[in-house]
Amino acid sequence: MVGTKASTAALCLFVGAVAVGCADAGSTAHTRTTEIRSADQLLNETDRTMKALTSVTFTTDVSSTDSNRRYSSRVTTDLAHRCRMKAAWSQGATMEQIRIGETDYIHPNAAYLELWGRTTVPAMRHKPWLKSPASAAKGADNLVDCAWPFTSFAEGKATTGDVTKLDGKPVISVNVTAEVAEGGVYTFYIAAEGKPYLLRIGYRDSHHRTVRRFSGFNDRLDIQPPAAADVLDLSSLPSNVS
């Protein structure tokens, strides 16, 4: 067992030791060399590469194996102060979020307002967007933070996958059995050529299937608040509504 580096969000993710195919950005398949690296070495490099990004987009799809419930979201973030998310639940709820600094703008549908963990009043259904301090976010709101914690925090038992292809790109796959999640198995897909971007994380256990895909590395972002006329500031409502 070795210490690991991993990414976290809705799930805890674990990595162990792995064999890595490495290449210079300008190399070809014929000249590519293979180096054996520990998981710490590989994930340290991946960690540094992802943290250095100025922007990234990731999609998340979660499905239940014992019901028809599903969740999907798409997040674009500068990994610091500005991000935008669109999310949908199989129960019919949808929500869009814009976070700029310490302020959230939330565009809910009626089904989402029935799910979130705050008091509602009729006025909240008359404007497309709700304005709220980011500090007021509660777990039931399912809002995201713009930061992305590429950090190490746990250990797991890993088996090395092969150099394979993901969407036509060569990747290293790593299967990891999580010791803190009963029967949980994670699969990490890391770019095998060029920079070691984390491209996808898959998770499965007896109850859930989750896939998170990363793209849009360092793409230009233009995230702006909605028009003021479309926004209801929740701070203008009675103090018990927040």
C-alpha positions in Angstrom: 0.0 0.0 0.0 1.3 3.5 -0.9 0.2 7.0 -0.1 -1.8 8.5 -2.9 -2.8 11.7 -4.7 -6.4 12.1 -5.8 -9.2 14.4 -6.8 -12.3 14.9 -4.7 -15.8 16.3 -5.2 -19.0 14.4 -4.5 -17.0 11.2 -4.0 -13.7 10.3 -2.3 -11.2 9.1 -4.9 -8.1 6.9 -4.4 -5.0 5.9 -6.4 -2.1 3.5 -5.8 1.0 2.5 -7.9 0.9 2.6 -11.7 3.1 2.1 -14.8 3.0 5.2 -17.0 3.6 5.7 -20.7 5.2 9.2 -21.0 6.0 11.4 -24.0 7.2 14.8 -24.9 4.5 17.0 -26.5 6.2 16.7 -29.9 7.0 13.0 -29.8 5.3 10.3 -31.9 4.0 6.8 -31.0 7.2 5.4 -32.5 9.5 7.5 -30.4 7.5 7.5 -27.2 9.3 6.0 -24.2 7.8 4.3 -21.2 8.8 5.1 -17.6 7.7 3.3 -14.5 6.4 5.7 -11.9 4.8 5.3 -8.5 1.3 6.6 -8.1 2.7 9.4 -5.9 5.0 10.6 -8.7 2.3 10.4 -11.4 -0.4 11.9 -9.3 1.9 14.6 -7.9 2.6 15.7 -11.5 -1.1 15.4 -12.5 -2.0 17.4 -9.4 0.4 20.2 -10.2 -0.8 20.2 -13.8 -4.4 20.5 -12.9 -3.9 23.1 -10.2 -2.0 25.3 -12.7 -5.0 25.5 -15.0 -6.7 28.8 -15.5 -9.9 27.0 -16.4 -11.5 23.6 -16.8 -14.9 22.1 -17.6 -16.1 18.9 -16.0 -19.3 17.0 -16.5 -20.7 14.5 -13.8 -23.2 11.8 -14.4 -24.5 9.7 -11.4 -27.0 6.9 -11.7 -28.4 4.5 -9.1 -28.3 0.8 -9.7 -31.3 0.1 -7.5 -33.7 2.9 -8.7 -34.2 5.0 -11.8 -32.8 8.1 -10.2 -30.1 10.0 -12.1 -28.2 13.3 -11.7 -26.1 15.2 -14.3 -24.2 18.4 -14.2 -21.8 20.5 -16.2 -19.4 22.9 -14.5 -17.0 25.4 -16.0 -14.6 27.1 -13.6 -11.5 29.2 -13.3 -10.7 27.1 -10.2 -10.8 30.2 -8.0 -13.5 32.9 -8.1 -15.8 32.4 -11.1 -17.8 29.3 -12.2 -21.0 28.3 -13.8 -23.0 25.1 -13.4 -26.1 23.5 -15.0 -27.6 20.5 -13.2 -30.6 18.3 -13.7 -32.2 15.5 -11.6 -34.4 12.7 -13.0 -37.1 13.8 -10.6 -37.6 16.9 -12.8 -35.5 19.5 -10.9 -33.1 21.7 -12.9 -30.9 24.5 -11.7 -28.3 26.8 -13.1 -25.7 28.5 -10.8 -23.3 31.4 -11.4 -20.8 32.0 -8.6 -18.7 35.2 -8.8 -16.5 35.8 -5.8 -18.7 35.6 -2.7 -22.1 35.8 -4.5 -24.3 33.1 -6.0 -26.9 33.6 -8.7 -29.3 30.7 -8.8 -31.8 30.0 -11.6 -34.1 27.2 -10.3 -37.2 25.6 -11.7 -40.2 24.9 -9.4 -39.2 21.3 -8.8 -35.7 22.5 -7.6 -37.3 25.0 -5.2 -39.2 22.1 -3.6 -35.9 20.3 -3.0 -33.5 23.0 -1.7 -32.9 23.5 2.0 -34.2 27.0 2.4 -37.5 28.7 3.0 -39.3 29.9 -0.1 -41.9 32.6 -0.8 -44.0 33.4 -3.9 -41.7 36.3 -4.9 -38.9 33.9 -5.6 -40.8 32.4 -8.5 -41.3 35.7 -10.2 -37.7 36.3 -11.2 -35.5 33.9 -13.2 -32.4 34.4 -10.9 -32.0 34.5 -7.1 -29.0 36.4 -5.6 -27.5 35.0 -2.4 -24.2 35.1 -0.5 -22.1 32.1 -1.2 -21.7 31.7 2.5 -25.4 31.0 2.8 -25.2 27.9 0.6 -26.5 24.7 2.3 -25.9 21.1 1.4 -29.4 20.6 0.0 -28.8 23.5 -2.4 -26.3 21.3 -4.3 -24.3 24.3 -5.3 -20.6 24.1 -6.3 -17.5 25.9 -5.2 -15.3 27.3 -8.0 -12.2 25.8 -6.4 -11.3 22.2 -7.1 -9.3 20.4 -4.4 -6.7 18.3 -6.2 -5.2 17.0 -2.9 -4.1 13.8 -1.3 -6.0 12.5 1.7 -6.3 8.8 1.8 -4.9 5.4 0.7 -6.3 2.7 -1.5 -5.2 -0.5 -3.2 -4.6 0.0 -6.9 -4.0 -2.2 -9.9 -2.3 -0.9 -13.0 -4.4 -0.6 -16.1 -3.1 -0.7 -19.7 -2.3 2.1 -22.0 -5.6 2.4 -23.8 -7.6 5.0 -25.7 -10.3 7.3 -24.5 -12.1 9.3 -27.1 -9.3 8.5 -29.5 -6.6 9.7 -27.1 -4.0 7.5 -25.4 -4.5 7.3 -21.6 -3.3 5.4 -18.6 -6.1 3.7 -16.7 -5.8 2.9 -13.0 -8.3 0.7 -11.1 -8.5 1.5 -7.4 -10.4 -0.4 -4.8 -11.4 2.0 -2.1 -10.9 0.8 1.5 -13.4 3.3 3.0 -16.2 2.6 0.5 -17.8 -0.8 0.6 -17.0 -2.5 -2.7 -16.2 0.8 -4.4 -13.9 0.7 -7.4 -12.5 3.9 -9.1 -11.0 4.1 -12.5 -8.7 7.0 -13.3 -7.9 8.0 -16.9 -4.8 10.2 -17.2 -3.4 11.5 -20.5 -0.5 9.4 -21.6 0.9 11.9 -24.1 1.7 15.6 -23.5 0.7 17.1 -20.2 -0.7 14.5 -17.7 -4.2 15.9 -17.6 -6.8 14.0 -15.6 -9.4 13.2 -18.3 -12.0 11.0 -16.6 -12.8 9.4 -13.3 -15.3 6.5 -13.1 -16.7 5.1 -9.9 -18.9 2.0 -9.3 -20.2 0.2 -6.2 -23.3 -1.9 -5.5 -25.5 1.1 -5.5 -24.1 3.8 -7.7 -22.3 4.5 -11.0 -20.5 7.9 -11.4 -18.5 9.2 -14.4 -16.8 12.6 -14.3 -15.1 13.9 -17.5 -12.6 16.8 -17.7 -12.1 19.0 -20.7 -11.7 22.6 -21.8 -8.2 22.9 -20.2 -7.2 26.6 -20.1 -10.1 27.7 -22.4 -11.0 31.4 -22.2 -13.9 32.0 -19.8 -16.5 34.8 -19.9 -18.7 34.3 -16.9 -20.8 37.3 -16.1 -23.7 37.9 -13.6 -27.3 37.9 -15.1 -29.0 41.1 -15.9 -30.0 43.0 -12.8 -33.6 43.2 -14.0 -33.8 39.4 -13.9 -32.4 39.0 -10.3 -34.2 38.9 -7.0 -31.8 39.6 -4.1 -32.7 37.3 -1.3 -31.3 39.8 1.2 -34.3 42.1 0.4 -36.7 39.5 1.7 -37.7 39.0 5.4 -34.8 37.7 7.5 -36.4 34.3 7.9 -36.2 33.6 4.2 -32.7 32.6 3.4 
